[in-house]
């Protein structure tokens, strides 16, 4: 590598900020996008579907490609695709052009979701949990900043194009430095390979046979379903419970996402004190349970509800990056070089959770506060049970 490890990690963190921006910039600009393209907002559903399906396919493929060829080419490629997709979304003049831009961005999302995290884990194998926690906090920072950027551009400049241009620039900045600084394919003879050739990625069935890998994969699926569901529905839940206008409850979403981003700080402190990642996951899940119970008690009033949302965001923060670290730890135990494949499996499972839990939670809204919060509470209980069992059985891989 021609760049130092801290500098490469800083570039990956900057890339994660960009990933958070592109994921969160679309929602606040949907009405403006629909107005510019002269279509109904519901007609843009095909754009989201194209982005999701392309991203899911790219995620599934990227793990094996990462393990085969390394991060040097794939990671910059993913960021470049994201940057081009963001720019194209900002200037698209027709629904067809916007859909094509979403496909390009979806490719970038799938590749970067796997490669940025896997590259950081390979870069710092001795501190995977702390490293992935930094990337998660960076992503959360971008996700929090995106609606503010969108609002600024829409209110002051009366358009969203500049917001997408800014996102594209943030994503493009790390491309060339990472192309120079990231390691290439891992080299070394294996079996009957020629000397210096990259080792083959282990087959998918070999990863699926690792029973300990299923624990962090399940945690990831429960987590992302709960996080997306809670973050997406919390404004509606509290506005109905407290009989508020949705605009009055809107700050709750910002409180939640900001707390989720800031939660990386206490996570880092716990890791520095030597607390095992699996124990931090358990503490986080218990914190989410506590926050959900508090929200059930005070959800009729906005200020206490905001405190409950902040607690849930802080408690959610360490779960996903540390579960990723556990998954990578399992994949790397035998030196097979399957970090990318393990992360891809976890992200695909997490996508399934995100596709199931939020719609179910939406259906439960009409039942009142308790049914609406129940999916968050149940997912957190499941995560706590799995992580506690791991810690008690001493089967948790090193993060």
WOLIN-V428701 format. One line per field, one symbol per residue. ss: DSSP state (~ for helix, > for strand, _ for the rest). phi: phi as a letter, one per 40 degrees, with the letter a starting at -180 (. if undefined). A space follows every 50 residues. Layout:
ss=???
phi=???
This chain:
ss=____~~~~~~~~~~~~~~~~~~~~~~~~~~~~~~~~~___~~~~~~~~~~ ~~~~~~~~~~~~~~~~~~~_~~~~~~~~~~~~~~~~~~~~~___~~~~~~ ~~~~~~~~~~~~~~~~~~~~~~~_~~~~~~~~~~~~~~~~~~~~~~~~~~ ~~~~~~____~~~~~~~~~~~~~~~~~~~~~_____>__________>__ ___~~~~~____~~~~~~~~~~~~~~~~~~~~~~~~~~~~~____~~~~_ ~~~~~~~~~~~~~~~~~~~~~~____~~~~~~~~~~~~~~~~~~~~~~__ _~~~~~~~~~~~~~~~~~~~~~~~~~~~~~~~______~~~~~~~~~~~~ ~~~~~~~~~~~~~~~~~_~~~~~~~~~~~~~~~~~~~~~~~~~______
phi=.cbcdcccccccccccdccccccbccdcbddcdccccfbcdcccdccccc ccccccccccccdcccccbgccccccccccccccccccccbdbadccccc ccccccdcccccdccccccccccbccacdcccccccccdccccccdcccc ccccccbfabdcccccccccccdcdcdcccccccccbicagcccdgcccc cccdccccccccccccccdcccccccccccccbcccdcccccfbcdcccd dccccccccccccccccccccccgccdcccccccccccdccccccccbcc bcccccccccccccccdcccccccccccccccdcgcgbdcccccdccccc cccccbcdccccccdcchcccccdcccccccccccccccdcccfbcccc
